[in-house]
Amino acid sequence: MALVSSTPLLRAARANGYCIGAFNVHTLEMLQAVVEAAEELQSPLIIQSTVGTVKHLGADYIAAAATVASNRSSVPIALHLDHCSDFDLIVQCIRAGYSSVMIDASHHSFAENVRQTAKVVEVARAAGVNVEAELGKVGGVEDEIVVAENEALMADPGECAEFVRLTGVATLAPAIGTAHGIYKGEPKIDFDRIRAIAAKVDVPLVLHGGSGIPEEQVKRCVSLGMAKMNVATELRIVFSDAIKEVFAANPEENDPRKYMVPAKKQLKLAAMEKMRMCGSTGRADDYRTWLK
C-alpha cells in the first residue's frame, strides 16, 4: 500500500491504548530492517529521517525507498521528517512524498512557536500530511539540535491545550522529562505531567527520547496517552555494533553485504522488541477506522 499520513495511525493508537514506534533510519538496510519487523509483527510503522539524513541522502531518495517498501508491505507505513526548523526543507520533503513532518520551533517563544507551527499546518493540511510540533524543550542531542540539561523545559499542560487550539497541529510532543540519546541514569519522566496534558489535549502525544527507557516506564507513558515513541540512538548503536563484530572477526572483510546483512538482522530484532514494548503488534488494520 502507499505511504499513509501518521494522523490516522496515531489516532487509532491513542484510542486503543497502544503506541507506535517511530524509527530513525540512515541507510537502505536500516529502512528495510524496520519494515521487515513491522511486517512480521503486523504492526503499523513510522519511518523517520533527521534533517542531517535528508541532507546526506536527499529527500527524494528517502521518499522513493520508503514508497517502494510501503508498496511491498501489507502494513500501514508513514514517512516522517523529524525535528526540522527549516520551513523550506519541510516543504521540500512534503513535495518529495513525506506523509508526516515535524516543525520544531520549541527554542522560540510560545507566540513564535505558534506562528511557525500554524504556517506549516496550513501547507501540510492541503497535502494530507500530518504535522507534529514540540512544546517545552527536550534535552539531549538530536542530529544538529543540542539542548543542555539545564536548558530543558517541561511543557505546561495549559499551554499545550492553547497551542493545539491555536495551531491545529495533529500531534504534539510535549517535554515531560525524557532526553535524546542514551540515558546516563534512570530517566526522570514526569508521569503526572503526561496525565495532565493528556486530559487537556485530544490529539495524540509523542514521546521523544525513546532509546533506553525501561519497558515498565514506556508502558506507563503509553497508558497515560503517549501514542508515538521515537527511537534513534539505540538503533544506531545496535546497527554499528553488529558491523564492528564482523570486522573484529575478519578485519580484511571488504564485501558490504557481509557486514550489512548481520547489522540488518540485529536491527530488525531490536525494532521488533520496541514494537512489542509499544503494544502495536497485530494492530496493522486499526487505522482504517480513523481514515477521513
N, C-alpha and C positions, 0 to 999 in steps of 0.2 A: 504494500500500500504506500501511497505518497506520504511525505512528511506531514505531520499534523501540528497544529498550534498546541502549545502545552496548556492552554487555558482549560479545555475540557478534561484533559488528563488530571490536572491538579484539583479541579472542582470535584471530580469523582473521588480522588484520593481523600480530600478533606471530608467529604460527605460520608465516606465509608470507613474512615478511621485508619488509613494507612498512609504511607509516604512513598514518593517516587525518587529513586536515586538519579542524580544528575552528575554525569561523569565527564570530567575534563580529559580530552584526548589530544595527542600531539602528533600522532603518526597514523597511517592507514591501519597498521596492525592493532593499535590501541582501539581504534574505532571498531574494527571487526570483532575484537575480543568482547567488548561490552554488548554489541549487538547479538553475538552468539550466546552470551549469558542470558540476555533478555528473552531470546527465542527459546532457549532450553527451559527456562522457568516460566514462560508465558507471562512476562512482566512488562508493563509499559516502561518506556525508556526515554530519558532526556540526555542527548549527547551535547556536550558543551565545548566551546573553544574560547580561550582567552584572547584578549587583544593582541598579545605577543604572538600567539599561534596563528592568528589571522594574518598578521604582518609577515610571518615566516612562510606560511603555506599558500595564502591567498584565500579570500572568502569564497570565490567561485570553485576552487579545487575542493575545499572542505564541504561546501554545499552539494557539489556533484557526487562526492564519495558517500555522503550521508544519504542522499536521494537514492543512489543505487542500493545501498544497504537496506533502506526502508522499503523500496520496491520489491526486494527479495524476501522481506520478512513478513511474518503473519501478525506481529505485534505492533502497536502504535508507537512511533518514534518522533520526537520533536528535536529540532536542532536549535541550540540556544547560544547566543553571544553573551559571555559572562563579563561583568564589571567593566563596562565601557562608558567613558565620559565624553567621547567624541561623537557629536551628532552626525557628522558626515560619514563616519565609519559605520554607525548604526544603520543609516540609510543604505549604504553600500551593501551591508550584509543582508538587509531585507530584500534588496533587489537581486542579490545572488541566490536567494532561496531559503534563508533562515526563517524559521517559523516562530522564534521567540528571541527577544533581546532584553538586555538589562541596561538601563540608564543609571549609572552610579554618579549622582550629584550630591552624595551624602557629606562631602567635605565642604559644601557650600552652606549658606544659611537656609533655614526652613523655607523661606519665601522663594529663594533661588532654586532650591531643590524642586519645589512645586512647579515653578515656571518651566524648568528644563524637562521634567518628567511629563508634564502635560503636553509639551511640544512633541515629544516622542510618541506619546499615546495617540495623538491626533494622526500622525503619519502611519503608525503601525496598525491602528484600528482599520484604516481603509484597506490595508493589505491582509487583514485577518491574522495578524501576528500578535502574539502575547507580549506584554511588557511587564518586566519586573523592575522594582526600584528598591533602594535601601534607605532606611531611616535610622539615625544614630550612626556610629562608626564601629564596624567590626575590626578588631585588632589583628595584627599579624601582616604577612606578606602575601599578596595575590598578584602574581605577574609583576606589573610595574607600579602597583599601588601598595604603599607601605604605611601602616598605621601603628605607631608605637603604643605599647601597653598603656602608658599614662595618658594617651590621647583618645583611647577607645571610649565611646559614649554609648550608654544604654538608650534604647528607644523609649519614648514616653507613650503610654497607651492612648491617652487623649489626642496627642499629636498624630499618632498612627491613624486614628479614625478620621481626623480632619484632613490628613494627607491623602487618604484614599478618596474621600469625598471631593476634594479639590482637583485631583489629577485624573480620576477614573482609571487608575492603574489596576491591572488584573491580578497581580501577585505582589506581595510585599515581603521584603527581607529585613526584619527588624533586628537591631543589635541587642542580643539578650545574654551576652557573656561568652559566646564561642569565639574562636580565633582561627584565622587562616594559617595553614601549616600544621606541623606536628606539635602537640601539647608537651610542654616541659614537665607538667604535673597534671593533676586532676582538673578537668575543665570546670570552670566556675559558672555554670549555667543558672540563670535566674528563672526558675520554673514558674514562680508566681507571676513574673512579668509576662511570660508567654501566655499564661492563663488569662491575665487581664487584657492583653492585646487581642487575643482570640475572641474574647467576649464583646469587644467593641468593633471588631473588623470582620466583615463577612467574606473577604477574599482569602484564598489560600496563602499560608505563610511559608517562608523559605528559611531553612536552617543552613546558614553558611558555616564553613569550617568543620565539615563532617569527618575529616580524617582523624582517626584515633579516639573518637568519642565512644566510651564504653556502651555496649549494647543496651544495658538497662536504662541508660540516660537517653539514648536515641529513642527507645520505645516510649519513654515518659514524655519526651518532646512531641512525638507523634500523637500520643493520646491527648495532648493539650492543644493541638491544632496545626502542628507543622506538617505540611503536605509535600515538601520537596527538600531533599538533603543533598548539598553539594559535596562532592568528593574529588579531590585533585592530588594533593601531595602524596597521600598514601598509595595511590595508583602509580605515580611516577616512581616511587621507591620500589614497589613490587616489580615493576617492569624492568627497571635498571638493575636491580639485584639479580634477576634471572639472567640478564645478559652478562653481568660480571661473573656469575658462576660458570658460564660457558668458557669465558676467556681464562678463568683461573684454572680450569681443567685442560684447556687447549689454547695457549697464548698465540699460536700461529693461525688460528681459525680466520678465514677471510671470506667465507660464504655467509652473507647476511641472513639467508634462510636458516642457517644452523643456530643462530642466536636469537633471531626474531620469533621463530616458532615456539621455543620454550618460554620466551618472555610473554608472548601472546597467551599461551596456556595458563601461566600463573596469573596474569591479569584477569582472564576470564573467571578463574576461581575466586579471586578477590572481589570482583564485581558481583558474582552470584552470592557471596557471603553478605554483601551490603544489601542486595535486593531482599534476601531473606530477613535481614535485620529490619528493613523498612516495612516488611509485611506486604510487599507488592506482588509476590509470586501468585500466578493464577488469576491476575486481575486485568489481563490484557483487553478485555471487552467492556470493562466498566464505563469507559469514557463515552461510549456511544449514546448513553442516556443524556449526556450533557452537550451533545453537539447542537449548535444553534446557528 
